[in-house]
Amino acid sequence: MSDISPTLRTHQTRTVAGHPVYWRVEGSLLELSALRQVGFFTWNAQSFAERWRRRAGMGLMTLLRPVAYLAGRTLATRLLYTLLRGVTRDRLDLLGEEYFEYFLKPRLRKRAVEALQHAQSEGHQIVLIGQSLDHVLRPLARHLDVHSFVANRMEFRDGVATGRLLLPVIRPRGPFAWIASGDVDGRVLEAALLSQLGLQERTQLAAATQPTHRSFAVNAPAVVPFETAPRVDKLSIRRTLAGKHILLIGVTGFIGKVWMVDLLEQIPDIAKITLLIRRNRTTTAQRRFEKIVEESPTLDGLEKQYGTELGDFLRKRIEVVEGDVSQPGLGLEESVRLRLSRSLDLVVNSAGLTDFNPDLRDAISSNVESAEHLLDFIRASDHAALMHLSTCYVVGMRDGRVTEDLRENYNPPNVENFDAEREIASLREMIQHIEERSESPELTRALRRQALGRGADDSGVTAGELEGVLRRNRSRWVRNKLVRVGMRRAQHLGWPNTYTFTKSLGESILARRGKDLPIAVVRPSIVESSRQSPFSGWNEGINTSGPLSYLLGTNFRQLPSNAKKCLDVIPVDMVCRGMTLIGAALIERKNARMYQLATSGINPCDMGRSIELTGLAHRKHYRTQQGIEHWLKVKFETIPVSKQRYERLSIPMQKAVVSGINRFAEKLSMKKPPLAKAERDLNRAEKLIELYEPFILHNEHVFECENARLLSAVLPDDERSAFAFEPEAIDWWDYWINIHVPALRRWCYPLMEGRPLESRPPRDLGWGPEPFAAAAVAHSGENR
């Protein structure tokens, strides 16, 4: 079996300098190897029914193969690959890598590899020629450090194989040729190769040559300025931001940390970044930032760049001030506020409460009142501009293309008499009413009975203990009531949750009261793992796609979804590139009022594809693990299903069965239901899917992002690689399988399972007490 691998066939020939050297990849058992390849792909079809249909087709093809081969080797090759009709390109790419890694790579002939490497060392440009599909030959070429190859290629429509091969068809070389093969030198004359492939001209062979690196086609439209966007002829990020003073609010969050680090790495001449951080119960603002510097992996690149000088660099560039954006004057001391108002060039607010359905008081404070206080601060400043981060999903429960317009009093159903400020006042009255009701005698008596339990006997508790329990129960009652009230009001007005509802109200405040101010509202879509910066695969916390992708890696493999609906995910570093562009445009006063940072309008990835890519990423991980549990998870694939099928065959049905068993156990007076944990897990999964249905099932949004692309188009050539906003450059296959899901597995899944993240020693920067407070005093007289 050790000779099943590709061998390198002998054709003694002289090579001309500068011309490619074609190297045939085949072995003594190439026909069997090819059959095994297609068999591997068909056995790994997506659904159970599809798998068995392809197995039956494989058996029939095995019977017809000798007859087809006698009729013609090209015909036999074409018939062989018709079995792959209906398989996606994404699946073939992963299965091709898997087939190479686990089947071909261990069987590569050592002498054959050495012969090819010797030819490379002599400066020859090697082009591999093989009968396999390009999905298999590409990882082989990459392993051998060969930059181009010629292989059989499937025809795809909308990413799905039609079952037809593109020309030229790389047919097997015939029984006598491969039986006699055995030499390790696979060079073949170009003329002979053209004859073998049935080609007439060299240009046909060149056209069939593919690069080893992955390529993908995206039909990104040209950037066209519209009347709503200001015309920008040129924009230099480094020149604009050099010497500027920026206030960043929200550095403790996911986006804020990445953007701060990106600025420090890419704009070394920036004058200062002031960080507004809120003190929590036990930790000062300064200490919270110090912990970020000591512990966060986002600063690994800066640490590598500056080494032991990192602490000094940060002291020169960073100032920490204690405040709270939800408080008047941003919660700053008067002297600090006045100093900042004179020196700041840009204020960036990336803070905000991101729970979907929080306490309505917290949502109003974080997402509405913060916008009001920022407006007051900007109006009192000498020349500062404001960048305020919102979310694309303020659009609410509606379908269609979403343009980049900042509108007053926006509401999804477009009710004409809706007034955002009147709505905010109404919500505040509702909060006050619920808080007053919580102190009513009627509710106090009910809460007291609840605290005492059955019998309502207070003789066994002290007055202080009872008062403490009543206080906690009253607080819990108010919080739960405000969560439900906020959620109901949001859904009544056309938003899926309290978060998007209050974010939209905050936007309306900015649109109405900030017409004369330099303001830009930035709407990212679903912000996820980084592609490149601060490093590939950084993520933090439990974000939007984490719970869903985790669920698809367990035994729940059916997700209720509209397969054609776009899941608008954008890497965090792409968002940060957009923020840097917008920040520079604001300082230059060349900004639009609204920017959406999204992918659905340029490089969409629909739910069907994202679900399959998630399943393939889990498959790649479980393929490396040992044990029957992981083997089973490899065999079952994730699929999108209709809501009706989900309710009939998935979690709701399983929950009904498990609940029935537990109820029957209770009737038998069993102390503990046998499937209590399973019922709890099913309940959590069901609630999770209900929470995410607006993102995965309803509301087919397509978010335009032309305003940021306009800024990107006018960048100088030497700044494009660092700052260009290019969602069309994202290869979703590589991002999902090799970056995003592994990042979630490293940074998100442990938190969901209650496990600690991987430990790392804190950075020792040798800081003395209050390093940033001292730096703030030193900076206080430096800026205008």
N, C-alpha and C positions, 0 to 999 in steps of 0.2 A: 504494500500500500504506500510505501514511501516514495514511489515514482509517480503517484497520481498527480503531483504538483506540476505547474507549468515548467517546462524545460525550455532551453534556448537552442533553437535548431540551427545546424550548420549550413552556411552558404558562403564559401570562401570567395571574397571579393575585395577589391581595393576601393577605398572611399576617397571622395574628392573633398578637399578642405572647404569648409563652409556649408556643405550639403548635409542634410540629415542622414543618419544611419538608421535604416529600418530594421527592427529586431523582432523576429517572429516569436510569439509566446505560445508554445504548445508542447505537448509531451506524448509519450507512447500511449497514454490512455485519455487523450483529449476528448474523444467523443463521449466516453463515460463521464468525464468531468463536467462536460457541458450539460449532459442530462441531469447530473446531480445538482447542478446550479439551478436549473429551472425547477427541478423537484423541490429544492429548498425553498425557493420563492413561493411556490404554489402551496406548500404545506404550511406556510406562514401567512396565509390570507387573513383578512381582518375578522370576518364573522364565522360562526360555526358552520352555517349552511354553505357559505362561500368556500370554506376550506374543504368540505366534503365534495362539493361540485368540482373543484380543481383537482382533487385527488382522483376522482373518476376520470377527468380529462387526461390526467397524467398517465393513468393506466391504459386508456385508449391510444394515446400517442405512442406509448411504448410498443404497442402491437403494430401500429401503422408506420413506425419509424423506418423499418427496413425497406418497405415498399416505397415510401417517399424518398429514401436515400437513393434507390435505384432510378427513380424518375428524375432526380437531380439534387445535388447537394444544396443548392440555393433554396429550392423548394422545401427540402427537409428542414433547413434552418428556419425558414419563415414559419413553417407549421409548428415547430417546436415552441416558438415564442408567442404564438397566438394564445397560449394558456395564460399569459400575463395580462390579458385584456381586463380592464377594470381595476388594476392595482395602481395606486398612486405613485407618483415619482418620489414623494417623501419616503414611502415605505420601501421602495426598491433601493433608494440610496442607503438607508440604514441596513437593510438585509444584505446588500452587496458588501458593505463594510464588515458586517457580521460574518458573512460567508468567507471573506478573505481572512479575517482575523482568526477564526476558529477552525477553518478547514484548509485553506490554501497556505497560509503563512507557515504553519508547522511543517509543511511538506515541501517547501521550496528546496530545490537541490543546491547545495552549498557551492559546488563547482560552477553551476550555471550562474549564480549570483556573482561569483568572483570574476567570471569571464565578462559579464556586463560591466562591473565596476572597473575592470582593467581598461575596457574600451572608453569609459567615461574619463578615466585618468589620463588618457591620451588626447583628451580634448574633443572627442566626438560628441555630437548632438544626437542623442538616442531618441528614437520614436518607437514605442512598443506597438506591435501589431498583434491583435488577439481576436479569437472568435467569441470570447465572452462578451457580455453586456458591459457598457461603460461603467455601470454601477459597481461592477466587480474589478474591472481593470484600473479604474481611477485609484482606489486604495493601494493596489499592487504597485502602480507607477509611483505613487507618493512614497511608498515604503522603499522603493529602489532609487528614489531621488531622481526620477525621470520626469521631464517637464511637459511632455506631450505624448499622445498615444492615438491609435486608431482602433476602434472597437465597434461592435454592433450597437445601434441606438434605437430605442423604442420611439414610436411616434406618440406624443401626448396631446391631449386636448383638455384644457382647464386643469392641467396637472394630473390627468388620469390616462393610463396607457390604453391605446386603441387596439393593441394586439398586432400592429403592423411594424415592420422594421423600416427604418430610413435607409436610403442608399448611401454608400455601397454596403451590400450585405457581405460580411466577412464569413465566408463559408469554410467548412472543414477542408483540409487539403487532400483528402482521399485516403483510402485504407493503406495503400502501399507506402505513402509518404509518412504517415504517422507511425506505422509499424516499424519502419526502418529508422525512425528518429532516435537519437541517442547522444549526438554530439551536443556540447554545451554552447557553442557559438551560434547565435540565432540570426546573424546578419543575412539580409536578403537584398539582392539587387533591386533597384527601383523598377527597372523594366520587367523583371520577373514578378514583382509584387503587383504591378499594374495588370499583368496578364492573369495572375491568380484571382484578382478581384474583379476582372472583367471591365476595367477602366481603360479609357483611351488616352487621357491626357494627365499630366502631372498636376494640373490645377484641380482636377477632381479629387486627387489624393490629398492635396493640401487643404481642400475644403472640408474633407472628412476628418482632419487632424484636430484633436481636442486638447485644450490645456489641462494639466493635472489639477490645478486649483478649481474649486467649485465656481460655477457661473450660474447666474439666474437672470431672467429677463423681467424688467419692471417697466411698464408703460407710463413713466412719470411725465405728465404734461409739461410743456414749457411754462416758465414763470411769466405771467402777464399781469402788469399793474392795473388795478381798477381805480375808479375815481375815489372810492372810499379810503384808499391807502395813500399816504403822502409819497411823492416821488423821491427816491433816494438814488443818487448817481454813484456815490462811493461811500464806503464806511470802513474805516480802519479801527479794529478793536483795540489793538495795542496802543495806538496813538491816542484814541479817545479816552481810554481808562487809565493811562499813565498819569500819576500824580493826583488821582481822584480819591475822594473819601466816600465810602459806602457804608450804610447802616443795614445790617442783615438781621432780620427778626425771624427766628425759627431754626437756628443752627443746630439745635438738639434733634431736629427731625431728619428724615431720610434725605429729602432733596437738599435741605439747607447745608448739611455737612458736605455732601458731594460738590455743591456749587462753591462753597468756601474754598475747599481744597483745589478745585479746578482753577479758581481765580489766582490763588497763591502760586500754583504751578505754571500757569500760562501767562500771567501778568505780573512778573516780578517787580515792575516799576510802579505798581499801584501804591498810593500813598498810605492808606490805612483802611482796614475793615473793622468797623465797630460792631460788636455783637450785643444785641439786646437780649438778655436771658432773664427769665423769671426765677426768683428764689422759690424753692419749695420748702416743705415743712422743716427739713433738717439740713439742707444744703444751700450754701450761698451760690449766687450766679457764677462767681469766679471759680468756685470749686467744681461746679457742674461742667464748665468748659475745660478745666484742667483734667477732669476724668475723661473727657472726650479725647484730649490730646494724648493722655497716657494709655488709653485702652483701645481706641477705635482703629480698625484696620484701614480706614480711609486715608490715614496719614502715613501709611507705609512708604508711598512714593516720595513724599517730602522728607521722610526720615532717611531714605536712601540717598536723596539728593543733597541734603545738608548735614547728615551725620550728627556729630556732637554739637554742631552749631544750630540745630533745629530750634532749640529753646530761644536763643538770641534772635533768630530770624522771626519767630512768632511774636516775641516781645516788641519788635520794631514795627510789625505790620498789623498786629491785632490789639484791640482795646475791648475790654468787657465792661458793660454797664448793666446795672440791675434795674429791671423795669418790667412792665406788663402791658402788652398792647391792648388788652381789654379794659385798661384803666385810662381816665383822662390824662392827657399829657404823656401818654405811653408809660405812666407809672414812674417817670424819671424824676430825680431831684431837680429842682428849679435851675440850679447852676449848670447842671449837665445838659438839661434840655435847651437852655439858651445857647450854650457853647455849640451843641450839635446843630441847632437851627442855623447858625452862621456858617458852619463849615461843610455841611453835608452836600454832596452832589446827587446822591441817589439813595432812596430808601427802598428796600426789598422786603416784602412781607411774605414769607413762605410758611408762617405759622398757621395753625388752624386745627380745630377738633375734627378728626376724621372718622369717628364712630358713625355708623350709618344712622342709628336711632338712639341718640344720647338723651340725657335730661335736657328738656327744652331750654332751661336756664343756661346751661353750659353752651348749647348751640348758639343761642342769641348772643351771649357774651363773647364767644370766640369768633363767630362768623359774621356778626352784624355790628355789634358795638365797636369791635376792633376797626372796622372800616370807617366808622364815624370818627374815632379818635385819630386815625391816620390822616384823614382829610384835614382835621383841625391842625395837626402838626405840620403838614405840608404847606398849608396856607400861611402859617406863622413863620415858615422858613424863608431864608434869603433866596435860594435858587434850587432847592432840592426837588427832584422828580420822584414819582412813586411807581413801583412795579408791585402789583398785588396778585398773588397766586390764587386762582379759583379752581374750577374743574370743568371739563367739557360736559359733564353730566348734569349741570344746572339746566340743560335743555329740557330735562324732564321726560315725561311719558308721551313722546311723539315720534314720528318716523320721518325719514328723509334727510336731505343734505342740510347741514348746519353751517351757515355762513358766519363770518367773523364780524359781528355787529354787537356793539355795546348798547343795550336798550334799557330805557327806564321802564319800570313797572312790568317787566317781562313775566309772563306766566304761560305755561305750555298750551292751554286751550285758547289763548289770546282773548280773554275776557276784557272787554273795553274799559269797564269801570274799575278794574283792579288797580289799587294804589299800594305800592310797597310800604310807604311810610305809615299809612293807615293800618296795614296788616301787621306791621311791627308793633304799633301801639296796641292793637287788639291782642296780640300775643302776650305783651307785658301785662295787660289787664287780666288775661286768663291765668297767668302765672301768679299774680297777686291774689286772685280769687281762690285758687287752689291752696295757696299757702295759708290764707285766712281760714278756709274751710278745715284745714288740718288741725287748727286750734279750737274748733267748735266743740261744745260739750258732748254732742252726739257721737262724733268720731272719737273723742277722748274715751268715752265709756266703751265703745267697741274695741278700741286698741287695748284698753285695760283688761277687758275680758279675754282678748287674744293673748295678752302677756301672762295672765294667771292660768290659762288653760281650763281644763274641765273642772267644774266645781267652783271656779272663781273664788277660791279661798286665799286671802292675802295674809293669813296669820303666819305663814312660813317664810315670808320675805320681809326685808326691811324696807322702809319708805325710800331710802336712797337707791336701793337695787331696783325697786319697781319703777322709780322715776327714770333711771337710766335705760331700762328696757323700753319704757314708753317713748322716750326721746328717740331711740334708735328706730323703733317701729314707725313713729310718726315721720321721721326723715325718709324711711324706706317707702312709706305710702305716698309721700309727696313725689319722690323721685319716680316711682313706677307710674304714677298718674300722669306726670309730665312727659314721660317717655311715650305713653300711649296717646296722649293728647297731641303731641307734636307729630307723631307718625300719622294719625288720622287726618290732621289738618293738611299735612303735606300731600298725602294721597288724594284728598278731596280736591286740592287745587292743581293736581297733575304732576306732582313730583313723586318719585318712588320712595323717598325716605326723608327724614328730617335734615340730614346733612346737606343734600343737594338743595332742599328748600331754603334753608337759611343762608347757604352760600349764594344763591340767586338773589335773596333779599339784600345781602351785602353788596353785590354787583349793582343793584338798582340804586343803592345809596351813593355809590361812587359815580354812577352815570348822571344822577340828578344834581348832586351837590358839587361835583368836581369838573363841571364843563369847562371852566376857565383855568384848570390846573394841568400841569404835565403828568398825566396818569396813563398807565397801560395796564389793563387786566389781562392776565396770562392764564389760559385754560389748558393745563395738561390733561391727557386722557388717563388711562390706567398706567401708573408709573411703576415700572418693574426693574429687574436686575440690569446692571450696567453691562455694556458691550466692551468698553475699553478703559474708562476712567471711573474711579481711581485705579481700578484693575478689572479685568474681565471677570464677571460673575459676582459682583458685590451686591448684597441685598441686606435689608435690616428689618426686623420686626415681622409681624404677620400682616402682609398686605393683601391686596384684592385677590390675586390669582392663587396665593398660597394655599388656602383651605380647599379650593376646588381641585387643584392639581394633586394635593395630598389625598383627597377622597378618591381620585381616579387611580391612585397607586395602591389602593386597598382592594377589598373584594367588591366594591361598588363600581361597576364599569359602565353603567348606562347613565348618561346625563341628559335631562330633558332640555332640548335646545333646538333652535332654528339653525340648521346646518349652514345656511347661506348668510346668516347674520354675522356682521363683522365684530370680532372682539378687538377693540382698539387698545392695544398695548403699545407702550413706548418705553424704551430703556431710559433709565434715570440720567445717564450722561448725555443722551440726545436732548432731553429736557433742559439740562444745564447749558448746553450749547445754545439753545434757543433763548434762554434767559440772558446769557452774556450778550448775544446780538441785540436783544430788546433793550437791555440796560444801556448799551452804547448808543442806540438810537434815541432813547429818552434823554440822555445827557446832551446829545446833539440837537434835541428837539426835532427829530425826524421820524417820530414814532407814530404808529397807528394807535387807536384806542383799545383795540382788542386783538389778541394773538391766541390762536389755538395751536397747541403742540401735540399733534396726533399723527396717526399713520393710515387711518381708514380711507382718506381721500386720495392718497398717493400710492401706498404699498399695503393694500388690505390683506388681512389674514382672517378668514371667516371661521366661525365656530367649528364647523366640520373639520377643517384643517388643524386648528389649534388643539382640538380634542385628540385627533390622531397623533399629532406631534407629541402631546403630553404622554400618551400611551407608549409611543416609541421610545421616548426618553426614559420612562420607567422600565421598559423592556431592556434597554441598553444597560441600565444599572443592575437589574435583577439577573441578567445573563452572566454577570461577573460574580454572583453570589452562589453559595452552596446551600443545599437543603431542599427538601420537597416543597416547602412553602414558596420559595422563590421560583422553583421550576414551574409550579402551577401558575404563578402570576405572569410568567413569560407566555404561557399558553392562552390566557384570556385577554382579549383586547378591549380597549375603550371605544365606545361608539356613541354618537348622538342619536337620541330617539325622540319621538313625539311625546308631548305631555301625557297623552292617553296611554301610550305603551309604558311610559315610566310608571304611571300610577297602577297599571295592571300587572306589570312584571318585575318592578324593581323595588325601591325602598318602601313605598306605602304598602305594597302587597306583603313584603317580608315583615314589616312592622305589624300588620294585621295578624299574620300567622304567629309571630312570637308573642304578641299580646294575648292571643287566644290561649296559647300554651301556659302562659303565666297565670291567667285568670283561672284556668282549669286546675293549676297547681294550688291556688289559693282555696278553691272549693274543697280540695283534698286536705286542707289544713296543714299544708307544708309550711315550715317556718320561713323559708326563703325561696322565692320563685327561681326555677332552674335557669331561666334565661333573662334575669333582671339586667345584667350588664349589657347583653345584646340589645335589649329593648331601649336602654339609655343611649347606646351608640346610634341606633336607628333614629331615635328622636332627634338627637343632635344633628345627624346628617340631613334629616328631612327639613329641619329649621334652617340649616345652612343653605340648602338649595332654594328654599323659599326666599331667603334674604338676597340671593344672587340672581334670581330669575329676571329682574330688569336688565341685567348685563348679558345674560346668556340666552334668553328666550324671547323677550319682548323688545320693543323700541329699536328699530333698525336705523341707527344713526350713521351718517357719513360726515366726518368732521373735516372741513377745509382747513388748510394750514398755509395759505398762500402768502400771508403777511410776513411770516418768518422766513419763508423761502425767498421772498423778494429781498430781504436784508442779506441773506446768505449769497444771493446772486451777485451782489456788488462788492463782495469782499476782495481784497487784493489776493493775488495768487499765492503769496507766501503765508497767508493766514487761513486758507481754506482747510487745510488738513487739521487745524486745531479748533476752528470755530464754525465750520459750515454746518448748517442744519439740513441734513439729508436723510429723511426717513426712507427714501427709495433705496438707500444703500444697505438696508437691513436684510440679511438672508435669514428668513424665518426658520428654515430647517436647521441651520447651524446654531442660530440663537436659541431656539427652544430646546434642542436636544443636547447641545454641548455647553451651553452657558446658563440659560434661565432655570431649567428644572434642577440641574446640579447645584446651582446657587441656592434655590429653595431648600434642597435637601441638606445643605450645609448650614444655612443661616435661619431658616424659617421652621422647618419640620421639627427640630428639637424643641422649640418653644411650644409648638402645638402638642407635643407629646409629654411636656413637662420635664424635658431633659436639659441640662446646661449646655451652652455652646462650648466649642472647643476652647480650652484655656490657653492664654498666652501671657507671658510676663509683661507687666506694665513698662512703658518707656520711662526711663529715669533721665529727666532733663535737668536735674540739679536746680530746680526752681526754689527760690526762697519764698518767704511768706508774701502774699499779695503781689505777685509779679506783674499782673496786668493792671492792677490798680495803680502801681507805681508808673507803669508805662502811660496810663491815661493822664496822669499829672504832667508827665514830660511832654505829652502830645498837646496838652490843652492850649498852649500858646503858639503852636506851629501852623495851624490852619486858619484860613480866613473866616 
